[in-house]
């Protein structure tokens, strides 16, 4: 059996009469400053304020150490409360006017300084201000320190705290309600924003100040940090798959004109793709939905066309903090920092379709975020779509892994860029992501791609392997080799594109390139070489950063073709199989290939299915040939809301720690022991054992004088003996339960006061007759008292002003009894009151 000894003090324990029961507070964690020697209600750590410093979802004594200074390994978090729990945020202005991008982003639950509904209560991180002794502390004030003071709202709890009405905002002066401080006060804190730049590191210091009248007697503080903005991974199961609806304007309540022929073809092609998505969802475990988002752009000078590239307007993410239930999560959609070439500054800087982050998706437990540098104007790159590097198809995440002694429980962000060159997104956006401090970003070169996105050559899917996931990588050499084999088999005159059952939309002409023309096309040959080198450069980085091996990589045939004018960038000639949708289930969605058949089966599809079968993954082919173009496939035209409850807690990221052998469980302290009674010989002390979770099976007591065990003192009561003067009384309480480590608390009560010895008895001299004067001789005590007072009484009633050693007897006292009480005091000694009876006054 293991024994865990925990030194404690009895909280809120003081004597109403006799000597004060107290010991010095332990200044654990370096956070508390004792300005004087306050008799504050102490707890077992000496902390005056606590938050969830050890990140276990509860606030208790274990949170005391290191509370005043946040670090990546230890320190409490709070949420940037940017969702809209009551769906109160407007999506359109008064009179039907359209809100700007900046206006849309400005509304959230933290913007108004109130708790927005009962569900919003869960988004508050908790802080515990400990109880005080009202005889010693008359007021408690909470102060916010640092840049973070302007970045948070703090609320005070009354009642149970489960409803919004139980929380009121902390006043500007920080004073806590006087009727709450004796029992302790619970605070709730929410962040107004995420970390955006180096002007704020995300931290805030919450300081508590105790005052006695006008005097400051003690302070303590905790430091918290806003939870990081994280990206989800494609290994997390999809709950909703989003695609463009191609009918509704991204501007609210805007009626669209009659669709163009091109829009009608888009809608027709979308039907076949959506049908395949639904068929794939039927094969997945769980309830997966397909939802369409507004994509028409006819409200602001951009024509009536539809923006189908749903992946490129936002990246799904999450923010979360530890809670009693494990984790309180808020899902997030981060708007892509893509400037619209028709309006790349001012209040509407972004690609229009990204408005859906706020108009359609933000709501209860779902936040919307956008970030950009207003002064940034992206460079124009010949042949590349405007500001394509900032599209979120150029962002992704590796799932959880361990490498080089470090653990990444929620993986790492991946950017496509060439730092220091024009091939990067808005630097302010990338900087914002890096400053989150978790999911340390990995950068790979995407400058060799026509569109410039990482999803043009890599994806992530769950896999039945040791890592739990696999990287799907484009293999242009494999694709070219497979086509050359068909030429060698005499099939070079066949078309590269094979229709199978697909009927092209009216007005669309399928390609007529033959297999032989393709393998001999210099642009395809060059594209293969460029693509092969580009993919391998990226894989080299991922091997170094994540420890990927060839066994972790699934290579699929992707036929690249160099773009015009010899710019050294490539697109694809046939649908891109690496541009797939990792669903988080054992079914993956991949664009239908339309390559030639061998033995009745598409040659590329047969190869891909065989490779995916090796890792236990099934393929659902999705028809997108005429819906998309060779610049992007089904991953580019979709997005997802995922179940983010999978995996270990992100805040455990960092150096991998060895796991100690599992031992007995530990009790959770609900309340500390307390002792009542007066420290005085002849009086009895009573200890209350406090409360543990779970309840112990057995509890034993043992009282001590100093470090000496008191024989037989094994109940919860102790009668103080006269010979114990000057000795410190302590009580040990041992609680045990099968399967749990025995916990012993040692509560220090205080020192038993010593008693005076009467060296010489006091006496009164003089006649008892009216008009005569009595004189008190006070006698002497050992040791000598530090203060002695006198009080004369007639018939047991104190005589006003009679506080000297002499008393003249008055006429009205005739026949009444006189006495005098001598009160002697000295620190560490029981106050001694000695009564000298004089007798009746005679006439």
N, C-alpha and C positions, 0 to 999 in steps of 0.2 A: 504494500500500500504506500502510495506517495503522499507526502505531507507538504502542503503549501501554506506558509505562514504569511499573513498579510497584516502589516501594522496599520491600525486604524485609530481614529478618534471618534468619540460618540458625537454625532452631529446634533446641533441644537440642544445641548445639555448644559444647563447652568442651574445654580442653587438660587431659590427665591429667598432663602434666609441662610444665615451662616456664611461659610467661606465659599467663594466662587470656584466652581469646578472647571478647570481648564488646563491645557498644556499647550506648548508652543506648536504652531502650525508647521507642518513639513513643507518647505518651499519647493515642491517637486516641479520639475520641468522648467524652472527658471523664469516662470511667467509672473509670479506674484511679487509685489513690492509692499512691504509692511512699512507704512509711513510712521505709525506709532506702534503700540502694542494692543491692537483692537481685540475686544472679546467677541469677534465675529463667530457666527455659527460655522464651524469648520467641517470639512468632510475628510475622508481618509487620505486625500492627496494634498490638501491645503489649497486646492484650486477654487477660485471664486467663480470661474466661468469655464464651460467645457463645450466642445463640439465633437463631431465624430472623427477625431484625429486618426484613429487606427483603422477607419474605413470598414467597420464590421456591421454598420447599419444601426447601431445603438450607441447611446451616450452613457458611459459609465466611467469608473475609476481608471480603466485601462487607457482612457483618452488623455490623461493628464500629461504624460511625458511628451515633450516636444510640441506642445499645443501653441506656443507663441511664435513658432517659425515653421512655415510650410516648406516641404521638400517633395520631390517626386515620389519618394518612398513612403512618406508619412505626412498627413495633413488632410483636413476636411475639404470637401467640395460643395459648391452650390450650383444650381442650374441657372443658365441664362433663360429666363422664363418667356420665351418668344413665341409660344403657341397661342391659341385663341380658344380657351376652354368653353366659353359661352357663345362662340360664333358671333361675336359682336362687331368684329372689324368690318368696315364697309368695303365693298368692291367697286362701288360706283359713287360719284359725287352727287351733290344736290342738283336737282333739275336735270338729271341724266348726263351730267358732264363726266368725262372720263378722268379718273384719278391718275396721277403720274406714277412712274416707277418708284420715286422717292416717297410719295404719299402712301402708296400701297405697303411699302416695307415698314413704315413708321408705326403701324398699329400692332400691338401684341399685348399679352397679359401684364407685362411689366411696365407698360407705357403709362398706366393711369394711377399707379400707386395704391391699388386696392386688390383684395383677393377676389378673383373673378369666379365665383361659384365654388361649390364644395369640392369638385374635382381638382380645382386649382390649388387647394390646400396641399395636395400630395407633391406639388412642385416646389414647396418650400423646404429648404434645408433647415435643420433644427439646431438651436444653440441653447444650452442650459445655464441660466444664471442661478448660482447656488443660494440656498436660504441664508438669512442673516439673523443675528440676535437683535431684536428691535431696541433693547436696552442700550446697545452699544453702537448700532448703525441706524441713523435716522432717515437716510436717503441713499438710493442707488441710481447711478446714471450710466447710460451706455453711450460710448463714443465710437465713431467710425474714423479710422486713421488711414492715411495714404491716398493715392490717386483713386483707389477703389471705392472711397467713400461716396463718390458721385455716381458709381456704377451699380449700386444696389438699393433695394428697398428692404426695410426691416419692419417686421410686424410683431405685436405682443399678443400672446394667447390668453384668453379667458375661457373658462369652461373646459370642455373636453378637447376642443381644438379640431374636431372633425368637420365642422361646417365653416363656411366663409364668414358667417356672423360672429364666430368666436375670435376673429383676428382683427386688430386695429393697428394702424400704422404707428410706429414709434414717433413720438413728438419730436419737433425740431431741437428741443433742449436735451433730448435723450433720457429724460427722467422716467424711471419705471414707476408704475402705480404703487403708492405706499401701502395699500392693502394687500399687495401680492408678495412683497419682498420677503416677508417672514417665512413663507413656505417655498420660496424660489419661483423664478419666472422662466417660462419657455418662450423663446423667440423663434420666428421664422424668417429666413432671408432668401431673397430672390435676386438674380442678376438681371440688370437691364440690357446687357449686351454680352457678346462674345469678345474674346481677344481679337483685335483687328490689326494692331500695329504695335510698335515698340513703346508707345506712350503709356501703355498699361500692360503689366505682366499677368493680369487676371486676379491678383490677390487683393484682399481687404483685411485689415486688422480691426477686430471688434474688441474694444476695451471697456471694462467695467470699473467704475469708481465708487467706493464706499465713502460716505460722509457721515460725520457725527456733528450735527449742527453746521457750523461754518467751516469745520475742520475736515480735511481729507485724511482718511485713516488707512486706506488700503486700495490697491489697484491690481488688476490682473487682465490678461488679454489672450485671445486666440487669433490665429491667422488662417483664413480660408482662401480657396482659389476657385474661380469659375471652372466648371467642367469643360473639357475640351470638345471642340466640334470634330467628330469622327466621321469617317465614311463607312458605309456598310460594305460587305463583301458579297460577291456573287455566289458564295457557298451557302448564304443564308436563304431559307425557303421563301419563295415568292408568295405574297398574299394577293397582290393586285398587279396585273400587267397593264401598263398604259400604252396607248397608241393614239395617233391623231384621229379626230372624228371627221375632218375635212368638210365640215358643214357649218360650224359655229365660229363666230368671230372671237378672237382672244380679247376683244374689248367688250365689256358687258353691255347687254341690251342693244347691240348694234345689228340691224337687219341687213343681211348680205344680199347683194344683187343676184340675178340668175347666174348659175355656175357656167364657167367657160367649158369648152370641149375638153381641155386638159384636166380641169377639175373633175369632170364626169369620168374621164378615164382613170384618174387616181382613185375615185370612190369605188369604181368597178373592180379595180385590181386589189383594193383593200379588203374586199369581201372574201376573196379566196384566201388571203393571208390570215385574216381573222378566223376563218373556219378551221384552218390548220392549228392555230393557237388554241382554240377551244377543244379540238380533238386531243392535243397534247395535254391540256389541263385535266381532261377526263382520265388520263393515264397516271396522273400524279396523286400522291397521298395528300389529303386535306382539301380544304375549300379554297380554290384559286379562282380569282375573278379577272375578267377582261373589262377594262374601263377605257372609254375614249375621252380625250381632252380637246377643248377648242383649239383650232389651228389655223383658221382663216384670218387674214391680216388686213381687212378692208377698211379699217377705221382711220388710218393715219398715213396717207400718201404712199402706201406701199403696194397698191394694187389690190386685186381680189384673190390672189393666189393663196395656196395652202402650204404651210410649213410642216412637213411630215416628220422632221428629224427630232423626234421627242427626246432621244438620248442626249442631244447636244444642247439642250436648254437648261438642264438641271442635273445635279448629282444627289442621290439619296444618302442621307447620313443619320446620325443620332447623337444625342447628348444624354448622359445619365449620371446618377449619383447613387451611392450605397443607401439602402433603406432597410427597415425592419423586415421587409419581404424579400430582400436580396438586392433589388435594384429598382429605382424609379427612372423610367426611360421617357425620353421625348424624341420622337422621330423628326427628322429635319429634311427639307429639300433646299439645297444650295443652288441658287440661280447661277447659271454659267455667266462668266464675265465677258460675254460676247457683245461687242458693239454692233449696233445696226448701222450699216454704212450710210443710211439716209438721215441718221440723227444720232451721232455718237458723243453727245455732250449734253449738259443741262439736266433737266428733270426726267428725261426718258432716254437714257443712254443705251439701254439693252435691247437685244433681239426681242421682238415683240411677243413671240409665243411664250417666253419665260414668265410672262405675267401670271400664268396659271399657278405658279408656285404660291401666289397670294390669293388669287381669286377662286381657285378650285381646290387646292390641296391643304392650305393652312387651315387649322381647326383644332379641335380637342386633341392634345398630345401630339400635334404635328405642327412644327414651326417652319417658317420660311425665312431665308437669309439671302441677302445679296451684298456683295462687297466689290468696290472698284476704286480706282484712282481717278477722280474727275478730270485731272489734267492729262491723263494718258491717252495718246492717240496711236493706235496700232500701226506699225509700218505696213505698207501694201507690198505683198510678195507676188511677183509675176506668176500668173497661172493658178494662184491659190485663192480659195474663197475668202471673202473679207473676214479678218480676225478669226480664222478657223482654229488657231492654236488655243483659244480660250473656250472652245466648245467642250462640254463635259464628256464627249466621247474620247477626249484626250486625257481623261482622268480615270483612275481605277484604284483598286485595292487588292493587295495580296492577302489571303486569309491567314489565320493564326499559324505561327510557326516558331521554332526555337533554332537559334544558330549562333555559333561562337560565344556560348555562355549567356546569351540574352534571350529573353522570352518576349514575344509579341502576341499577347492573347487575342487581340483583335486585328492582327496583321499590320500592314503598312500601306500608306497611300503611295500611288505611282503616278508620276506626271510624265507627259510626253513633251520634251523640250530640248533645246540645246542652250543651256544657260550662257548668258553673255552675248547672245546673238538675237536676230529678229525672230527666230523660231521658238517663241515662248509666248505665254499668255501675259495678261496684265501683271507685271511683277508684284503689284500690291496684293493681288489675289493669291498668288503662290506664296508670298511672304506670310499672309494671314494664315494659310493652312499649316505652314511650317511652325509658326509661333504657338500652335496649340500644345506642343510639347509631347504629344503622343502620336503613334502611327508615323514615326519619323519618315518623311517622304523619300522615295527613290525616284531618280530622274533617268529616263531612257530617251534615246535619240529618236525623234519621229520626223526629222527634217527630210527624210528620203521618201515620204509618202505624199501623194498629191493633195490629200485632204489634211494630212498631218495628225492623225489620231491613233492612239495606242490600240483601240479596238479594231483597227484594220489588220492587225497581225497577231493579237494575243487575247485570250479569254481565260477565265478560271471556272472550273466546275468541281463539284464534290467527286471523290474517287475512293474506291475500295483499296486503299493502300496505307502505308504507315503514316504518311503525312495527312491523309484525310481529304486531300484535294490534289488536283493536277492542273498544270498549265497547258492550255491548248495553243499551239504555235503554228503559224502559217509556214508551209514548206514549199516554196516555189520550184525548187529543183525536183522534188517528188512529183509535182504536177506536170512539169515538162517531160520528165522521164516517162511517165505513164502515157502521155500523148505520143511520144516518139515510139513507144512499143506498138501503139495502134497503127502508126505509119508503117512500121516494120512488118506488121501483120497484113498489110495491103489495104488499109482502110483510110488512107490519107485523103481521098477525094470526098469522104463523108463530111457533112457539116459538123463543126464543133458544137454548135447549139443544137440540142435535140428537144423538140416540143413536148414529146410524150402526149399527155392529154390536155395540155394548156392551150386554150384558144386566146390568141392575142387580142387585146382590146381594139375596137374599131379605130383606125387611123394609126395603128402601130405596126411597124415592119420588123420582124425578127431578123437577127443578124444572119449573114450567109457565109461567113468565113469558114473555110474547110480546116480539117485537122492539120493537113500538110502545110497550108498557108500559115497557120498559127505557129507551128514549131519552127518555121523558117523566117518568121517575121522578126527583123532586127530589133524592133521595139519590144517584142516579147522576150527575145533572147537577152537584151539588155536589162529589161525589167526583172527577169529571173536573177541575173547577177546582182543587181542593185538590191532586190528584195532579200536574196540569200544573205548578203553581207549585212543589211540592216537588221534582219531578225537575229542573226548571230551576235551582233554587237549588243543588242538588248539582252539576249540570253546570258551573255558573259557577265553583264552587270547583275542580273538576277541570281546567277550562280554565286557571285561574290557576296551579295547582300543577303540572300536568303538560303544559300546552301543548296539550291536546286541541282539535282542530278538528271541525267538523261532518263532515268526511270520515272521522274516526276513530270516529264514533258510528253504530251501527245501531239505528234506532228500530223498535220492534215494538208492535203494538196490544195494549194491556192495559186492560180496562174496570174502573175503580175505582168503588167505592160507599162513600159515607160511612156510618160506623157510627151506631148509635142514639144518641139524646139529644144530637145536635148537638155532639159533642166535637171536631169538626174533624179526625178521623183516619179513614183509609180502609182498606178491604180490597178484594178483587177479587170481581167478579160471575161471571166465567168463568175457567178456568185461566190462570195468569199465565205468559205466554211469556218474560218476562224472568227468571223463576226457573228457569233452565235449568242444565244440567250442561256446563260447558266441559271437554271431555275432554283437551285438548292435542293432539288428532288433528284431521283435517279432517272429522270427523263430530261433530256436537253433538247432545245429547239435550234435547228440548223437550217439555213436557207436551202431550198431544193436546188440541186446543182445543174441539172439540164446538160450534163456531159453525155458523150456517146455511151451506148450500152454494150456490155460484154455478158454473154449468157443471159440476156434478158434483163440485166440490172445495170443501172447507171454506174459507170466504172469508178467515178469519184465517191459516190455514195456507198458503194460496196466496201471500198477501202476504209472509209471513215467509220462505218458501222462496225467493222472488224476491230478496229483500234479502240473504239469506245467500249466494245464488249469486254475487252481485257480488264477494264477497271470497273465493270459492273454498271455501266451507264447505257440506257436506251436512247435512241434518236427519234424525235418527231420532226419530220421534214416539213418546212413551212414555205409556201409558195409566195415569193416576193419579186419574181423576175421583172414584171412590168410595173410594180408598185414603187420599187426603189430604182436606183441606177448603180452603175459600177463604182460609184464613189462611196457607197455604204449599203449595208444589208440590214437584216432584221434587228440586230442589236442597235443600230443607229436610229431606227424608227420606233423604238420602244423605250420604256423606262419601267421602273418597278418600285413598289412598296413591299418591303421584306420583313419577315419575322426576325427581329433583332435580339431575341432572347437566347440565342445559341452562343455557346462558348464561355470561356472564363472571363472574369471581370477585367476590363481594360486597364484599370488602375494598378494591376499587378505587373504591368509592363516594366521591364528592366532586367537587371542582372538576375540570372536564374539562381534561386536559392535552393540548397539541398533540403530535402524534406525529412524531418526527424521521424523516427518510428512512431506510429500512432500510440499514444498512451491513454490513460483514463481521461474521461471528459472532465470539464471544469464547470463548477457552479457559476451562474450569473448572479451578481449581487443586485438585488432589487432595492433594498434599504439597509443601512448600516445599523449595528447595535447601538443602543442608547442606555444611559444610566440615570436613574432618578434618586433623590434622597439628599440628605445633608451630610457633609463630611464633618462629623463630630462624634467624639467618643460617646457610646451609648445609643447612637442613632443607627438606622438600618438603611443600606443601599439596595436597590433593586435594579437588575439588568434586564433589558428586553433584547432578545437575540437578533432583532432585525429580520430581514426576509431574503431568502435565496430562491433561485429558480434552477431546477425543480426543487420542491420541498425536500429537505433531508430526511433520512429515515431515523437518524439518531443525533441528538445534540447533548453535549456535555459541557459543564462549567468548571472552572478552577480559578479561585481568587489568589492573588499574590500580594505580599508586602514587599515592595521593591522587586527584587528578583527571587525572593524566597517564597516558596509555595506555602500557603496556609493550610495545615492539615485539616481535613474534614470539610473545608469550605468548597463544596462541590454542588451547591444549589444556585439558583438565580438570585438569592438574597444573602447579604452579609451584614452582621451586626458588628459595629466598630468598637474595638476594645480600648480602654484607657491607656494601655501601655504602647499603643501604636503611634503615638504622637510623632510627627515629623517624617513618617514613612509614606511612600507613594503607594497608592492602592491601584491595582490593575486586575482585570478579569479577562481570562482567555475563554473563548467559546469555540469548540470544535464541532463541526457539522460533517456528517458522513452519509454516504449513500452508495449502494453497490454500483460499480462502474464509473464512479466519480472520484476525483482526487479529494481527499479530506482537506477542508479549508479551515484554518484556525485564525480567528481574528483576536488581536490583543488590544483591548480598549483601556486606555489610561484615564483614570477618574481624577486623580489629583492627590495631594499630600494631606494626611490627617493632621489637623492643627494640634500643636502641643498644648499643655495646660500649665497654668501658673501654680507655684507653690507658695502658700501663705506663710511668710517668715514671721510676721508679727500681726496679731489681730487688731483691727481698727476698734476705736472706742470713742465715746462722747462724754465730755466733761461739762459740768456746770449745773446750776439749780434748775429744776423743772418749773419754777414759778413764773407767772406772767410778768413780763418786763425784764426778765433775766436773759442772758445770752448763752447759748450752747456752743461748744467748740468741738469740732471733729478732729480726732487724730486718726489719719487714714491707715496707719499700720504700714506694712511693707510686703512686697511680693518678690519672688525669685523666679525668673530674672525680673529686673525692673521694667515696669510697663513704659511704653513709649508715650502713652497719653492716658490721663486719669481725669474723669469728670465726676461731678457730684450733683445730686438732686435730692432736696428735702421734700417730705410728704407730710400732710396732716390728714388723718383718717383716710389714708391711701390715695389722696388726691395731691398731685404735684402742686407745690407752692410756686406761683409765678415768680421768676427772678431769683429763686433760692438755689443758687448753683455754686456757692462758696463754702468754705469750711466752717463758717460761723453763721448762727441763726438766732435772731432776737425774737422771743416768744411774745405773741400778741394776745390781747385780752380776749378776742373772739375765739381763740383756740382753747380756752379753758375747758377741761374735761375731755379733750380730744387727744388721740394718740399721735405721737411724732415718730418718724423714722427717717433715715437717710440711706440712699443707695450710692455706692461707689462703683463706677464702671471703669475697668482697666483694659487697655488694648495694646496689642503688639503684633506685628506682622508674623504670620506663621503660628500664632497661638489663638486658642479659643478665647473669645471675649469673656472676661470674668466680671460678674456683677455681684457685689457683696452688700448685703442689707444689715444695717445696725439699728435695732429697735431702741427707742429712747424711753417710751412710756407716756403716761398722760400728763398734760399740762395742769398745774395747780394754780389756784388763785393766790 
